[in-house]
Amino acid sequence: MTIEQMKRNARDKIINEIAFLAGGLTSACQVRAIICAYLYVDLVSDAEYREYCDLILQVENKRISQSDF
């Protein structure tokens, strides 16, 4: 498996985990831990890491605001 394939797999995994977060099937902490692990092994760049963290925050805030009703 090439590094590019591994990066694609990491991105797919992150997107799936964020979708699970939106559905309430996982926690933001778990998703951040996965992204952090990928960052440490250079499968995610610093910029991508920040983008994913922002996305996690948005999804988490939306999920929380919807559950208030």
Jmol script that loads the backbone (N, CA, C; Angstrom):
load data "model"
ATOM      1  N   MET A   1       0.850  -1.168   0.000  1.00  0.00           N
ATOM      2  CA  MET A   1       0.000   0.000   0.000  1.00  0.00           C
ATOM      3  C   MET A   1       0.902   1.240   0.000  1.00  0.00           C
ATOM      4  N   THR A   2       0.575   2.200  -0.850  1.00  0.00           N
ATOM      5  CA  THR A   2       1.388   3.412  -0.933  1.00  0.00           C
ATOM      6  C   THR A   2       0.959   4.410   0.142  1.00  0.00           C
ATOM      7  N   ILE A   3       1.782   5.410   0.361  1.00  0.00           N
ATOM      8  CA  ILE A   3       1.464   6.441   1.347  1.00  0.00           C
ATOM      9  C   ILE A   3       0.211   7.213   0.934  1.00  0.00           C
ATOM     10  N   GLU A   4       0.032   7.404  -0.361  1.00  0.00           N
ATOM     11  CA  GLU A   4      -1.157   8.120  -0.841  1.00  0.00           C
ATOM     12  C   GLU A   4      -2.426   7.314  -0.550  1.00  0.00           C
ATOM     13  N   GLN A   5      -2.360   6.008  -0.715  1.00  0.00           N
ATOM     14  CA  GLN A   5      -3.505   5.159  -0.380  1.00  0.00           C
ATOM     15  C   GLN A   5      -3.794   5.213   1.118  1.00  0.00           C
ATOM     16  N   MET A   6      -2.751   5.223   1.917  1.00  0.00           N
ATOM     17  CA  MET A   6      -2.932   5.302   3.363  1.00  0.00           C
ATOM     18  C   MET A   6      -3.548   6.645   3.759  1.00  0.00           C
ATOM     19  N   LYS A   7      -3.144   7.724   3.106  1.00  0.00           N
ATOM     20  CA  LYS A   7      -3.721   9.033   3.379  1.00  0.00           C
ATOM     21  C   LYS A   7      -5.191   9.078   2.979  1.00  0.00           C
ATOM     22  N   ARG A   8      -5.525   8.474   1.829  1.00  0.00           N
ATOM     23  CA  ARG A   8      -6.922   8.408   1.399  1.00  0.00           C
ATOM     24  C   ARG A   8      -7.764   7.608   2.387  1.00  0.00           C
ATOM     25  N   ASN A   9      -7.224   6.481   2.845  1.00  0.00           N
ATOM     26  CA  ASN A   9      -7.936   5.664   3.834  1.00  0.00           C
ATOM     27  C   ASN A   9      -8.136   6.435   5.136  1.00  0.00           C
ATOM     28  N   ALA A  10      -7.129   7.200   5.540  1.00  0.00           N
ATOM     29  CA  ALA A  10      -7.238   7.997   6.765  1.00  0.00           C
ATOM     30  C   ALA A  10      -8.329   9.050   6.609  1.00  0.00           C
ATOM     31  N   ARG A  11      -8.363   9.733   5.469  1.00  0.00           N
ATOM     32  CA  ARG A  11      -9.402  10.740   5.226  1.00  0.00           C
ATOM     33  C   ARG A  11     -10.789  10.106   5.240  1.00  0.00           C
ATOM     34  N   ASP A  12     -10.932   8.951   4.607  1.00  0.00           N
ATOM     35  CA  ASP A  12     -12.220   8.249   4.599  1.00  0.00           C
ATOM     36  C   ASP A  12     -12.652   7.885   6.016  1.00  0.00           C
ATOM     37  N   LYS A  13     -11.719   7.396   6.812  1.00  0.00           N
ATOM     38  CA  LYS A  13     -12.007   7.023   8.195  1.00  0.00           C
ATOM     39  C   LYS A  13     -12.450   8.248   9.002  1.00  0.00           C
ATOM     40  N   ILE A  14     -11.763   9.367   8.809  1.00  0.00           N
ATOM     41  CA  ILE A  14     -12.104  10.580   9.541  1.00  0.00           C
ATOM     42  C   ILE A  14     -13.502  11.065   9.163  1.00  0.00           C
ATOM     43  N   ILE A  15     -13.797  11.085   7.881  1.00  0.00           N
ATOM     44  CA  ILE A  15     -15.122  11.525   7.417  1.00  0.00           C
ATOM     45  C   ILE A  15     -16.209  10.609   7.986  1.00  0.00           C
ATOM     46  N   ASN A  16     -15.968   9.303   7.990  1.00  0.00           N
ATOM     47  CA  ASN A  16     -16.938   8.373   8.567  1.00  0.00           C
ATOM     48  C   ASN A  16     -17.124   8.626  10.052  1.00  0.00           C
ATOM     49  N   GLU A  17     -16.042   8.865  10.766  1.00  0.00           N
ATOM     50  CA  GLU A  17     -16.134   9.110  12.204  1.00  0.00           C
ATOM     51  C   GLU A  17     -16.878  10.409  12.495  1.00  0.00           C
ATOM     52  N   ILE A  18     -16.674  11.430  11.661  1.00  0.00           N
ATOM     53  CA  ILE A  18     -17.410  12.684  11.840  1.00  0.00           C
ATOM     54  C   ILE A  18     -18.896  12.466  11.573  1.00  0.00           C
ATOM     55  N   ALA A  19     -19.222  11.632  10.601  1.00  0.00           N
ATOM     56  CA  ALA A  19     -20.627  11.284  10.346  1.00  0.00           C
ATOM     57  C   ALA A  19     -21.213  10.537  11.542  1.00  0.00           C
ATOM     58  N   PHE A  20     -20.440   9.644  12.135  1.00  0.00           N
ATOM     59  CA  PHE A  20     -20.895   8.937  13.335  1.00  0.00           C
ATOM     60  C   PHE A  20     -21.122   9.920  14.475  1.00  0.00           C
ATOM     61  N   LEU A  21     -20.264  10.929  14.586  1.00  0.00           N
ATOM     62  CA  LEU A  21     -20.420  11.957  15.611  1.00  0.00           C
ATOM     63  C   LEU A  21     -21.725  12.711  15.407  1.00  0.00           C
ATOM     64  N   ALA A  22     -22.027  13.059  14.168  1.00  0.00           N
ATOM     65  CA  ALA A  22     -23.271  13.772  13.861  1.00  0.00           C
ATOM     66  C   ALA A  22     -24.484  12.936  14.242  1.00  0.00           C
ATOM     67  N   GLY A  23     -24.364  11.628  14.119  1.00  0.00           N
ATOM     68  CA  GLY A  23     -25.457  10.737  14.476  1.00  0.00           C
ATOM     69  C   GLY A  23     -25.481  10.351  15.946  1.00  0.00           C
ATOM     70  N   GLY A  24     -24.526  10.839  16.697  1.00  0.00           N
ATOM     71  CA  GLY A  24     -24.477  10.530  18.124  1.00  0.00           C
ATOM     72  C   GLY A  24     -23.941   9.148  18.431  1.00  0.00           C
ATOM     73  N   LEU A  25     -23.230   8.543  17.489  1.00  0.00           N
ATOM     74  CA  LEU A  25     -22.723   7.189  17.674  1.00  0.00           C
ATOM     75  C   LEU A  25     -21.314   7.133  18.249  1.00  0.00           C
ATOM     76  N   THR A  26     -20.659   8.281  18.326  1.00  0.00           N
ATOM     77  CA  THR A  26     -19.311   8.362  18.884  1.00  0.00           C
ATOM     78  C   THR A  26     -19.167   9.700  19.581  1.00  0.00           C
ATOM     79  N   SER A  27     -18.060   9.911  20.249  1.00  0.00           N
ATOM     80  CA  SER A  27     -17.848  11.184  20.938  1.00  0.00           C
ATOM     81  C   SER A  27     -16.807  12.015  20.196  1.00  0.00           C
ATOM     82  N   ALA A  28     -16.850  13.304  20.428  1.00  0.00           N
ATOM     83  CA  ALA A  28     -15.879  14.201  19.805  1.00  0.00           C
ATOM     84  C   ALA A  28     -14.469  13.849  20.263  1.00  0.00           C
ATOM     85  N   CYS A  29     -14.327  13.433  21.488  1.00  0.00           N
ATOM     86  CA  CYS A  29     -13.020  13.058  22.023  1.00  0.00           C
ATOM     87  C   CYS A  29     -12.428  11.886  21.243  1.00  0.00           C
ATOM     88  N   GLN A  30     -13.243  10.905  20.927  1.00  0.00           N
ATOM     89  CA  GLN A  30     -12.769   9.748  20.180  1.00  0.00           C
ATOM     90  C   GLN A  30     -12.356  10.138  18.763  1.00  0.00           C
ATOM     91  N   VAL A  31     -13.126  11.007  18.140  1.00  0.00           N
ATOM     92  CA  VAL A  31     -12.806  11.437  16.776  1.00  0.00           C
ATOM     93  C   VAL A  31     -11.516  12.247  16.781  1.00  0.00           C
ATOM     94  N   ARG A  32     -11.375  13.130  17.755  1.00  0.00           N
ATOM     95  CA  ARG A  32     -10.139  13.919  17.855  1.00  0.00           C
ATOM     96  C   ARG A  32      -8.928  13.025  18.094  1.00  0.00           C
ATOM     97  N   ALA A  33      -9.098  11.978  18.872  1.00  0.00           N
ATOM     98  CA  ALA A  33      -7.991  11.057  19.130  1.00  0.00           C
ATOM     99  C   ALA A  33      -7.541  10.358  17.846  1.00  0.00           C
ATOM    100  N   ILE A  34      -8.486   9.978  17.016  1.00  0.00           N
ATOM    101  CA  ILE A  34      -8.158   9.343  15.733  1.00  0.00           C
ATOM    102  C   ILE A  34      -7.398  10.313  14.846  1.00  0.00           C
ATOM    103  N   ILE A  35      -7.890  11.539  14.761  1.00  0.00           N
ATOM    104  CA  ILE A  35      -7.230  12.544  13.922  1.00  0.00           C
ATOM    105  C   ILE A  35      -5.835  12.843  14.445  1.00  0.00           C
ATOM    106  N   CYS A  36      -5.706  12.921  15.751  1.00  0.00           N
ATOM    107  CA  CYS A  36      -4.398  13.190  16.361  1.00  0.00           C
ATOM    108  C   CYS A  36      -3.412  12.065  16.033  1.00  0.00           C
ATOM    109  N   ALA A  37      -3.872  10.834  16.094  1.00  0.00           N
ATOM    110  CA  ALA A  37      -3.002   9.696  15.765  1.00  0.00           C
ATOM    111  C   ALA A  37      -2.539   9.775  14.316  1.00  0.00           C
ATOM    112  N   TYR A  38      -3.453  10.126  13.411  1.00  0.00           N
ATOM    113  CA  TYR A  38      -3.072  10.268  12.005  1.00  0.00           C
ATOM    114  C   TYR A  38      -2.105  11.436  11.808  1.00  0.00           C
ATOM    115  N   LEU A  39      -2.275  12.503  12.586  1.00  0.00           N
ATOM    116  CA  LEU A  39      -1.353  13.631  12.507  1.00  0.00           C
ATOM    117  C   LEU A  39       0.052  13.210  12.924  1.00  0.00           C
ATOM    118  N   TYR A  40       0.153  12.431  13.984  1.00  0.00           N
ATOM    119  CA  TYR A  40       1.461  12.012  14.497  1.00  0.00           C
ATOM    120  C   TYR A  40       2.235  11.150  13.508  1.00  0.00           C
ATOM    121  N   VAL A  41       1.525  10.406  12.665  1.00  0.00           N
ATOM    122  CA  VAL A  41       2.219   9.554  11.690  1.00  0.00           C
ATOM    123  C   VAL A  41       2.201  10.177  10.286  1.00  0.00           C
ATOM    124  N   ASP A  42       1.888  11.468  10.227  1.00  0.00           N
ATOM    125  CA  ASP A  42       1.924  12.254   8.984  1.00  0.00           C
ATOM    126  C   ASP A  42       0.960  11.782   7.900  1.00  0.00           C
ATOM    127  N   LEU A  43      -0.163  11.219   8.289  1.00  0.00           N
ATOM    128  CA  LEU A  43      -1.196  10.888   7.311  1.00  0.00           C
ATOM    129  C   LEU A  43      -2.169  12.056   7.134  1.00  0.00           C
ATOM    130  N   VAL A  44      -2.085  13.025   8.053  1.00  0.00           N
ATOM    131  CA  VAL A  44      -2.890  14.235   8.007  1.00  0.00           C
ATOM    132  C   VAL A  44      -1.935  15.403   8.228  1.00  0.00           C
ATOM    133  N   SER A  45      -2.060  16.441   7.423  1.00  0.00           N
ATOM    134  CA  SER A  45      -1.204  17.620   7.594  1.00  0.00           C
ATOM    135  C   SER A  45      -1.728  18.487   8.741  1.00  0.00           C
ATOM    136  N   ASP A  46      -0.911  19.450   9.154  1.00  0.00           N
ATOM    137  CA  ASP A  46      -1.328  20.371  10.219  1.00  0.00           C
ATOM    138  C   ASP A  46      -2.582  21.139   9.810  1.00  0.00           C
ATOM    139  N   ALA A  47      -2.631  21.592   8.575  1.00  0.00           N
ATOM    140  CA  ALA A  47      -3.786  22.345   8.081  1.00  0.00           C
ATOM    141  C   ALA A  47      -5.042  21.473   8.066  1.00  0.00           C
ATOM    142  N   GLU A  48      -4.903  20.228   7.603  1.00  0.00           N
ATOM    143  CA  GLU A  48      -6.047  19.314   7.592  1.00  0.00           C
ATOM    144  C   GLU A  48      -6.518  19.034   9.013  1.00  0.00           C
ATOM    145  N   TYR A  49      -5.573  18.887   9.929  1.00  0.00           N
ATOM    146  CA  TYR A  49      -5.910  18.642  11.334  1.00  0.00           C
ATOM    147  C   TYR A  49      -6.782  19.779  11.872  1.00  0.00           C
ATOM    148  N   ARG A  50      -6.369  21.016  11.612  1.00  0.00           N
ATOM    149  CA  ARG A  50      -7.148  22.162  12.089  1.00  0.00           C
ATOM    150  C   ARG A  50      -8.524  22.207  11.433  1.00  0.00           C
ATOM    151  N   GLU A  51      -8.593  21.893  10.138  1.00  0.00           N
ATOM    152  CA  GLU A  51      -9.881  21.877   9.439  1.00  0.00           C
ATOM    153  C   GLU A  51     -10.807  20.819  10.029  1.00  0.00           C
ATOM    154  N   TYR A  52     -10.269  19.627  10.278  1.00  0.00           N
ATOM    155  CA  TYR A  52     -11.094  18.566  10.856  1.00  0.00           C
ATOM    156  C   TYR A  52     -11.546  18.929  12.270  1.00  0.00           C
ATOM    157  N   CYS A  53     -10.683  19.550  13.043  1.00  0.00           N
ATOM    158  CA  CYS A  53     -11.075  19.963  14.400  1.00  0.00           C
ATOM    159  C   CYS A  53     -12.188  21.004  14.348  1.00  0.00           C
ATOM    160  N   ASP A  54     -12.090  21.944  13.411  1.00  0.00           N
ATOM    161  CA  ASP A  54     -13.158  22.931  13.227  1.00  0.00           C
ATOM    162  C   ASP A  54     -14.459  22.248  12.820  1.00  0.00           C
ATOM    163  N   LEU A  55     -14.363  21.283  11.927  1.00  0.00           N
ATOM    164  CA  LEU A  55     -15.541  20.548  11.480  1.00  0.00           C
ATOM    165  C   LEU A  55     -16.171  19.768  12.635  1.00  0.00           C
ATOM    166  N   ILE A  56     -15.345  19.149  13.455  1.00  0.00           N
ATOM    167  CA  ILE A  56     -15.844  18.424  14.620  1.00  0.00           C
ATOM    168  C   ILE A  56     -16.591  19.371  15.546  1.00  0.00           C
ATOM    169  N   LEU A  57     -16.033  20.546  15.778  1.00  0.00           N
ATOM    170  CA  LEU A  57     -16.676  21.533  16.643  1.00  0.00           C
ATOM    171  C   LEU A  57     -18.019  21.958  16.073  1.00  0.00           C
ATOM    172  N   GLN A  58     -18.086  22.190  14.768  1.00  0.00           N
ATOM    173  CA  GLN A  58     -19.345  22.571  14.132  1.00  0.00           C
ATOM    174  C   GLN A  58     -20.390  21.469  14.261  1.00  0.00           C
ATOM    175  N   VAL A  59     -19.977  20.232  13.988  1.00  0.00           N
ATOM    176  CA  VAL A  59     -20.907  19.100  14.067  1.00  0.00           C
ATOM    177  C   VAL A  59     -21.387  18.915  15.496  1.00  0.00           C
ATOM    178  N   GLU A  60     -20.480  19.010  16.434  1.00  0.00           N
ATOM    179  CA  GLU A  60     -20.835  18.839  17.839  1.00  0.00           C
ATOM    180  C   GLU A  60     -21.800  19.936  18.296  1.00  0.00           C
ATOM    181  N   ASN A  61     -21.534  21.178  17.927  1.00  0.00           N
ATOM    182  CA  ASN A  61     -22.423  22.282  18.288  1.00  0.00           C
ATOM    183  C   ASN A  61     -23.797  22.116  17.659  1.00  0.00           C
ATOM    184  N   LYS A  62     -23.845  21.688  16.402  1.00  0.00           N
ATOM    185  CA  LYS A  62     -25.125  21.487  15.722  1.00  0.00           C
ATOM    186  C   LYS A  62     -25.911  20.362  16.395  1.00  0.00           C
ATOM    187  N   ARG A  63     -25.228  19.280  16.721  1.00  0.00           N
ATOM    188  CA  ARG A  63     -25.886  18.141  17.361  1.00  0.00           C
ATOM    189  C   ARG A  63     -26.434  18.545  18.726  1.00  0.00           C
ATOM    190  N   ILE A  64     -25.660  19.304  19.477  1.00  0.00           N
ATOM    191  CA  ILE A  64     -26.086  19.749  20.806  1.00  0.00           C
ATOM    192  C   ILE A  64     -27.278  20.711  20.699  1.00  0.00           C
ATOM    193  N   SER A  65     -27.214  21.641  19.749  1.00  0.00           N
ATOM    194  CA  SER A  65     -28.309  22.610  19.610  1.00  0.00           C
ATOM    195  C   SER A  65     -29.596  21.935  19.154  1.00  0.00           C
ATOM    196  N   GLN A  66     -29.497  20.880  18.350  1.00  0.00           N
ATOM    197  CA  GLN A  66     -30.688  20.164  17.910  1.00  0.00           C
ATOM    198  C   GLN A  66     -31.289  19.332  19.026  1.00  0.00           C
ATOM    199  N   SER A  67     -30.468  18.883  19.946  1.00  0.00           N
ATOM    200  CA  SER A  67     -30.990  18.055  21.022  1.00  0.00           C
ATOM    201  C   SER A  67     -31.680  18.883  22.101  1.00  0.00           C
ATOM    202  N   ASP A  68     -31.541  20.221  22.053  1.00  0.00           N
ATOM    203  CA  ASP A  68     -32.190  21.079  23.025  1.00  0.00           C
ATOM    204  C   ASP A  68     -33.680  21.157  22.803  1.00  0.00           C
ATOM    205  N   PHE A  69     -34.142  20.842  21.625  1.00  0.00           N
ATOM    206  CA  PHE A  69     -35.559  20.980  21.309  1.00  0.00           C
ATOM    207  C   PHE A  69     -36.319  19.743  21.584  1.00  0.00           C
TER     208      PHE A  69
END
end "model"
wireframe off; spacefill off
backbone 0.3
color backbone group
